Amino acid sequence: MNLHGSLDRIQGRKDKHSATNNKRARADKFKAQAEYTESNKQVKRITRDDKQKYMEELATTMEKAAREGNMEQLYDTTKKLARRYNKPEKPVKNKEGTTITAIQEQGN
């Protein structure tokens, strides 16, 4: 995925949208609106392609995990693919192995 290119295009779309609102003459406003519309189409297409690539990467990760018998990774990737994913945070433990509950102690 080319995330930086996507983010640059999104920023360009935002700039063109604000330029559309700042134009005063009707012809200039119409031209700016046409540029924004084209930019918006490109951003939507790129976003769709990036999402497709991401889903394909998840699918290949799942296939690899299934071949290797890595059930934890397979389960986590399936949850991501189903968009029901938030992995629980693991508690912070001290050197003795007891869970630290106070935030001040966790910084040390």
Backbone as a printed PyTorch tensor [residue, N CA C, xyz], in Angstrom:
tensor([[[  0.8350,  -1.1820,   0.0000],
         [  0.0000,   0.0000,   0.0000],
         [  0.8780,   1.2420,   0.0000]],

        [[  0.5200,   2.1880,  -0.7970],
         [  1.2410,   3.4470,  -0.8450],
         [  0.4460,   4.4700,  -0.0450]],

        [[  0.6440,   4.4460,   1.2520],
         [ -0.1550,   5.2780,   2.1450],
         [  0.1570,   6.7550,   1.9670]],

        [[  1.4360,   7.0770,   1.7550],
         [  1.7980,   8.4870,   1.6390],
         [  1.1900,   9.1190,   0.3870]],

        [[  1.1490,   8.3790,  -0.7080],
         [  0.5220,   8.8910,  -1.9170],
         [ -0.9630,   9.1250,  -1.7210]],

        [[ -1.6050,   8.2230,  -0.9990],
         [ -3.0320,   8.3670,  -0.7190],
         [ -3.2880,   9.5850,   0.1500]],

        [[ -2.4570,   9.7530,   1.1770],
         [ -2.6390,  10.8950,   2.0730],
         [ -2.3830,  12.2140,   1.3520]],

        [[ -1.4130,  12.2170,   0.4310],
         [ -1.1550,  13.4320,  -0.3470],
         [ -2.3510,  13.7770,  -1.2300]],

        [[ -2.9460,  12.7660,  -1.8280],
         [ -4.1220,  13.0170,  -2.6790],
         [ -5.3030,  13.5130,  -1.8530]],

        [[ -5.4730,  12.9620,  -0.6550],
         [ -6.5650,  13.4100,   0.2150],
         [ -6.3530,  14.8640,   0.6060]],

        [[ -5.1090,  15.2210,   0.9300],
         [ -4.8110,  16.6110,   1.2830],
         [ -5.0510,  17.5270,   0.0860]],

        [[ -4.6770,  17.0680,  -1.1120],
         [ -4.9330,  17.8510,  -2.3160],
         [ -6.4170,  18.0640,  -2.5450]],

        [[ -7.2060,  17.0420,  -2.2560],
         [ -8.6630,  17.1680,  -2.3890],
         [ -9.2030,  18.1960,  -1.4100]],

        [[ -8.6890,  18.1850,  -0.1840],
         [ -9.1210,  19.1730,   0.8090],
         [ -8.7670,  20.5840,   0.3600]],

        [[ -7.5690,  20.7360,  -0.1950],
         [ -7.1490,  22.0540,  -0.6780],
         [ -8.0480,  22.5350,  -1.8160]],

        [[ -8.3790,  21.6350,  -2.7250],
         [ -9.2460,  22.0140,  -3.8460],
         [-10.6510,  22.3490,  -3.3720]],

        [[-11.1040,  21.6640,  -2.3300],
         [-12.4310,  21.9590,  -1.7910],
         [-12.4560,  23.3500,  -1.1610]],

        [[-11.4130,  23.6810,  -0.4170],
         [-11.3750,  25.0190,   0.1840],
         [-11.1960,  26.0820,  -0.8950]],

        [[-10.4620,  25.7600,  -1.9680],
         [-10.3090,  26.7110,  -3.0710],
         [-11.6500,  26.9540,  -3.7500]],

        [[-12.4720,  25.9170,  -3.8410],
         [-13.8020,  26.0590,  -4.4280],
         [-14.6390,  27.0470,  -3.6270]],

        [[-14.5320,  26.9680,  -2.3100],
         [-15.3130,  27.8650,  -1.4620],
         [-14.7850,  29.2950,  -1.4700]],

        [[-13.5040,  29.4700,  -1.7970],
         [-12.9020,  30.8030,  -1.7690],
         [-13.0550,  31.5670,  -3.0810]],

        [[-13.4190,  30.9090,  -4.1610],
         [-13.5600,  31.5840,  -5.4620],
         [-14.8050,  32.4580,  -5.4600]],

        [[-14.6860,  33.6150,  -6.1090],
         [-15.8130,  34.5440,  -6.1590],
         [-16.4850,  34.5690,  -7.5330]],

        [[-15.6920,  34.5570,  -8.5940],
         [-16.2600,  34.6120,  -9.9380],
         [-16.9070,  33.2730, -10.2810]],

        [[-17.9980,  33.3450, -10.9970],
         [-18.7530,  32.1410, -11.3240],
         [-17.9290,  31.1670, -12.1630]],

        [[-17.1870,  31.6720, -13.1540],
         [-16.3820,  30.8010, -14.0200],
         [-15.2620,  30.1310, -13.2250]],

        [[-14.6160,  30.9030, -12.3460],
         [-13.5470,  30.3390, -11.5210],
         [-14.0950,  29.2790, -10.5700]],

        [[-15.2510,  29.5700, -10.0120],
         [-15.8660,  28.6290,  -9.0740],
         [-16.2510,  27.3360,  -9.7930]],

        [[-16.7610,  27.4540, -11.0070],
         [-17.1460,  26.2850, -11.7860],
         [-15.9250,  25.4310, -12.1170]],

        [[-14.8300,  26.0970, -12.5070],
         [-13.5920,  25.3880, -12.8380],
         [-13.0220,  24.6880, -11.5960]],

        [[-13.0240,  25.3790, -10.4660],
         [-12.5180,  24.7950,  -9.2230],
         [-13.3840,  23.6160,  -8.7880]],

        [[-14.6820,  23.7220,  -8.9920],
         [-15.5890,  22.6240,  -8.6390],
         [-15.3110,  21.4030,  -9.5090]],

        [[-15.0270,  21.6200, -10.7960],
         [-14.7070,  20.5010, -11.6900],
         [-13.4040,  19.8260, -11.2620]],

        [[-12.4130,  20.6260, -10.8640],
         [-11.1470,  20.0580, -10.3870],
         [-11.3630,  19.2570,  -9.1080]],

        [[-12.1780,  19.7810,  -8.2150],
         [-12.4630,  19.0770,  -6.9670],
         [-13.1880,  17.7650,  -7.2430]],

        [[-14.1380,  17.7760,  -8.1560],
         [-14.8940,  16.5700,  -8.4810],
         [-13.9640,  15.4870,  -9.0170]],

        [[-13.0510,  15.8730,  -9.9010],
         [-12.0920,  14.9110, -10.4490],
         [-11.1700,  14.3740,  -9.3570]],

        [[-10.7110,  15.2620,  -8.4970],
         [ -9.8470,  14.8570,  -7.3920],
         [-10.5850,  13.9250,  -6.4380]],

        [[-11.8430,  14.2150,  -6.1880],
         [-12.6600,  13.3790,  -5.3070],
         [-12.8150,  11.9720,  -5.8870]],

        [[-13.0220,  11.8770,  -7.1940],
         [-13.1370,  10.5710,  -7.8380],
         [-11.8410,   9.7790,  -7.6910]],

        [[-10.7000,  10.4620,  -7.8780],
         [ -9.4050,   9.7890,  -7.7490],
         [ -9.1910,   9.2780,  -6.3280]],

        [[ -9.5240,  10.1060,  -5.3380],
         [ -9.3400,   9.7030,  -3.9420],
         [-10.2170,   8.5030,  -3.6170]],

        [[-11.4490,   8.5170,  -4.0830],
         [-12.3430,   7.3870,  -3.8260],
         [-11.8230,   6.1150,  -4.4810]],

        [[-11.3040,   6.2390,  -5.7150],
         [-10.7720,   5.0820,  -6.4220],
         [ -9.5380,   4.5310,  -5.7010]],

        [[ -8.6400,   5.4250,  -5.2800],
         [ -7.4300,   5.0030,  -4.5790],
         [ -7.7800,   4.3510,  -3.2480]],

        [[ -8.7400,   4.9210,  -2.5410],
         [ -9.1600,   4.3570,  -1.2600],
         [ -9.7450,   2.9630,  -1.4540]],

        [[-10.5400,   2.8000,  -2.4830],
         [-11.1220,   1.4930,  -2.7900],
         [-10.0230,   0.4750,  -3.1110]],

        [[ -9.0310,   0.9000,  -3.9180],
         [ -7.9290,   0.0100,  -4.2720],
         [ -7.0920,  -0.3550,  -3.0510]],

        [[ -6.8190,   0.6340,  -2.1800],
         [ -6.0480,   0.3700,  -0.9640],
         [ -6.7790,  -0.6170,  -0.0570]],

        [[ -8.0880,  -0.4630,   0.0440],
         [ -8.8710,  -1.3740,   0.8750],
         [ -8.8300,  -2.7840,   0.2980]],

        [[ -8.9160,  -2.8960,  -1.0220],
         [ -8.8600,  -4.1990,  -1.6750],
         [ -7.5080,  -4.8620,  -1.4250]],

        [[ -6.4180,  -4.0860,  -1.5360],
         [ -5.0820,  -4.6330,  -1.2820],
         [ -4.9540,  -5.0870,   0.1660]],

        [[ -5.5000,  -4.3070,   1.0960],
         [ -5.4450,  -4.6600,   2.5110],
         [ -6.1800,  -5.9690,   2.7760]],

        [[ -7.3550,  -6.1170,   2.1770],
         [ -8.1270,  -7.3400,   2.3630],
         [ -7.3990,  -8.5440,   1.7620]],

        [[ -6.7440,  -8.3450,   0.6110],
         [ -5.9850,  -9.4320,   0.0060],
         [ -4.7990,  -9.8250,   0.8820]],

        [[ -4.1350,  -8.8330,   1.4870],
         [ -3.0300,  -9.1240,   2.3940],
         [ -3.5180,  -9.9170,   3.6060]],

        [[ -4.6730,  -9.5470,   4.1380],
         [ -5.2290, -10.2960,   5.2630],
         [ -5.5470, -11.7340,   4.8530]],

        [[ -6.0760, -11.9010,   3.6560],
         [ -6.4200, -13.2450,   3.1870],
         [ -5.1640, -14.0970,   3.0240]],

        [[ -4.0930, -13.5320,   2.4760],
         [ -2.8570, -14.3040,   2.3370],
         [ -2.2560, -14.6180,   3.7010]],

        [[ -2.3860, -13.6880,   4.6480],
         [ -1.9120, -13.9480,   6.0100],
         [ -2.6930, -15.0970,   6.6330]],

        [[ -3.9950, -15.1180,   6.3970],
         [ -4.8260, -16.2030,   6.9230],
         [ -4.4310, -17.5420,   6.3120]],

        [[ -4.1870, -17.5570,   5.0010],
         [ -3.7950, -18.7970,   4.3380],
         [ -2.4680, -19.3100,   4.8890]],

        [[ -1.5280, -18.3980,   5.0850],
         [ -0.2190, -18.7730,   5.6200],
         [ -0.3560, -19.3130,   7.0420]],

        [[ -1.1600, -18.6410,   7.8630],
         [ -1.3610, -19.0890,   9.2440],
         [ -2.0470, -20.4480,   9.2770]],

        [[ -2.9750, -20.6850,   8.3590],
         [ -3.6680, -21.9720,   8.3160],
         [ -2.7040, -23.0870,   7.9090]],

        [[ -1.8210, -22.8090,   6.9400],
         [ -0.8360, -23.8140,   6.5230],
         [  0.1220, -24.1640,   7.6550]],

        [[  0.5320, -23.1290,   8.4120],
         [  1.4960, -23.3390,   9.4880],
         [  0.8350, -23.8420,  10.7680]],

        [[ -0.4710, -23.7950,  10.8300],
         [ -1.1810, -24.2400,  12.0230],
         [ -1.1530, -23.2220,  13.1460]],

        [[ -0.9360, -21.9630,  12.8120],
         [ -0.8980, -20.8880,  13.8080],
         [ -2.3310, -20.4000,  14.0330]],

        [[ -3.0020, -21.0170,  14.9790],
         [ -4.4220, -20.7440,  15.1830],
         [ -4.6790, -19.3580,  15.7720]],

        [[ -3.7610, -18.8620,  16.5930],
         [ -3.9560, -17.5320,  17.1810],
         [ -3.9490, -16.4620,  16.0930]],

        [[ -2.9560, -16.5320,  15.2020],
         [ -2.8860, -15.5520,  14.1200],
         [ -4.0750, -15.7100,  13.1750]],

        [[ -4.4700, -16.9300,  12.9150],
         [ -5.6210, -17.1820,  12.0520],
         [ -6.8870, -16.5790,  12.6520]],

        [[ -7.0810, -16.7730,  13.9440],
         [ -8.2570, -16.2360,  14.6260],
         [ -8.2400, -14.7090,  14.6130]],

        [[ -7.0810, -14.1020,  14.9540],
         [ -6.9820, -12.6410,  14.9770],
         [ -7.2250, -12.0420,  13.5960]],

        [[ -6.6640, -12.6700,  12.5670],
         [ -6.8350, -12.1590,  11.2070],
         [ -8.2770, -12.3040,  10.7440]],

        [[ -8.9300, -13.3940,  11.1420],
         [-10.3430, -13.5760,  10.8020],
         [-11.1850, -12.4770,  11.4330]],

        [[-10.8650, -12.1260,  12.6700],
         [-11.5870, -11.0460,  13.3400],
         [-11.3700,  -9.7170,  12.6170]],

        [[-10.1420,  -9.4660,  12.1770],
         [ -9.8670,  -8.2300,  11.4360],
         [-10.6600,  -8.2010,  10.1410]],

        [[-10.6840,  -9.3230,   9.4670],
         [-11.3880,  -9.4030,   8.1940],
         [-12.8830,  -9.2050,   8.3860]],

        [[-13.4050,  -9.6520,   9.5170],
         [-14.8260,  -9.4900,   9.8180],
         [-15.1210,  -8.1220,  10.4400]],

        [[-14.0690,  -7.3170,  10.6310],
         [-14.1690,  -5.9690,  11.2140],
         [-14.7450,  -5.9920,  12.6230]],

        [[-14.3820,  -6.9840,  13.3770],
         [-14.7870,  -7.0690,  14.7790],
         [-13.5400,  -7.2500,  15.6240]],

        [[-12.5740,  -6.4010,  15.4020],
         [-11.2790,  -6.6400,  16.0050],
         [-10.8850,  -5.5250,  16.9460]],

        [[-10.6740,  -5.8600,  18.1840],
         [ -9.9340,  -5.0250,  19.1120],
         [ -9.3080,  -5.9730,  20.1130]],

        [[ -8.0330,  -6.1910,  19.9310],
         [ -7.3090,  -7.1350,  20.7620],
         [ -7.1920,  -6.5610,  22.1610]],

        [[ -7.5480,  -7.3230,  23.1750],
         [ -7.4730,  -6.7920,  24.5340],
         [ -6.0290,  -6.5030,  24.9290]],

        [[ -5.8720,  -5.4480,  25.7080],
         [ -4.5340,  -5.0770,  26.1500],
         [ -4.0800,  -6.0340,  27.2390]],

        [[ -2.7990,  -6.3450,  27.2130],
         [ -2.2400,  -7.2080,  28.2430],
         [ -1.8590,  -6.3470,  29.4340]],

        [[ -2.1060,  -6.8140,  30.6440],
         [ -1.7880,  -6.0030,  31.8170],
         [ -0.2750,  -5.8640,  32.0020]],

        [[  0.1280,  -4.7390,  32.5790],
         [  1.5330,  -4.4850,  32.8550],
         [  1.8880,  -5.1910,  34.1540]],

        [[  3.0200,  -5.9160,  34.1240],
         [  3.4400,  -6.6500,  35.3190],
         [  4.8180,  -6.1750,  35.7520]],

        [[  5.0730,  -6.2660,  37.0560],
         [  6.3920,  -5.8910,  37.5650],
         [  7.3330,  -7.0870,  37.4680]],

        [[  8.5530,  -6.9330,  38.0130],
         [  9.5640,  -7.9810,  37.8910],
         [  9.1640,  -9.2740,  38.5910]],

        [[  8.3610,  -9.1580,  39.6330],
         [  7.9200, -10.3550,  40.3510],
         [  6.7750, -11.0670,  39.6360]],

        [[  6.1530, -10.4090,  38.6750],
         [  5.0760, -11.0210,  37.9150],
         [  3.6870, -10.6420,  38.3770]],

        [[  3.5800,  -9.7240,  39.3310],
         [  2.2570,  -9.2920,  39.7830],
         [  1.7850,  -8.1210,  38.9350]],

        [[  0.5090,  -8.0360,  38.7340],
         [ -0.0780,  -6.9910,  37.9000],
         [ -0.0060,  -5.6420,  38.6030]],

        [[  0.4160,  -4.6180,  37.8410],
         [  0.4990,  -3.2580,  38.3710],
         [ -0.7950,  -2.5470,  38.0140]],

        [[ -1.4550,  -1.9790,  39.0110],
         [ -2.7300,  -1.3120,  38.7600],
         [ -2.6050,   0.1980,  38.7610]],

        [[ -1.6880,   0.7550,  39.5220],
         [ -1.5490,   2.2070,  39.6040],
         [ -0.7840,   2.7230,  38.3900]],

        [[ -1.2580,   3.8140,  37.8110],
         [ -0.6310,   4.3790,  36.6220],
         [  0.7640,   4.9010,  36.9410]],

        [[  0.9720,   5.4670,  38.1220],
         [  2.2750,   5.9990,  38.4950],
         [  3.3180,   4.8810,  38.5520]],

        [[  2.9460,   3.7170,  39.0250],
         [  3.8780,   2.6000,  39.1160],
         [  4.2320,   2.0510,  37.7380]],

        [[  3.3320,   2.1730,  36.7740],
         [  3.5770,   1.6340,  35.4440],
         [  4.6540,   2.4110,  34.7130]],

        [[  4.8220,   3.6800,  35.0280],
         [  5.8380,   4.4940,  34.3730],
         [  7.2440,   4.1320,  34.7960]],

        [[  7.4130,   3.5150,  35.9370],
         [  8.7520,   3.1870,  36.4500],
         [  9.2650,   1.8880,  35.9270]]])
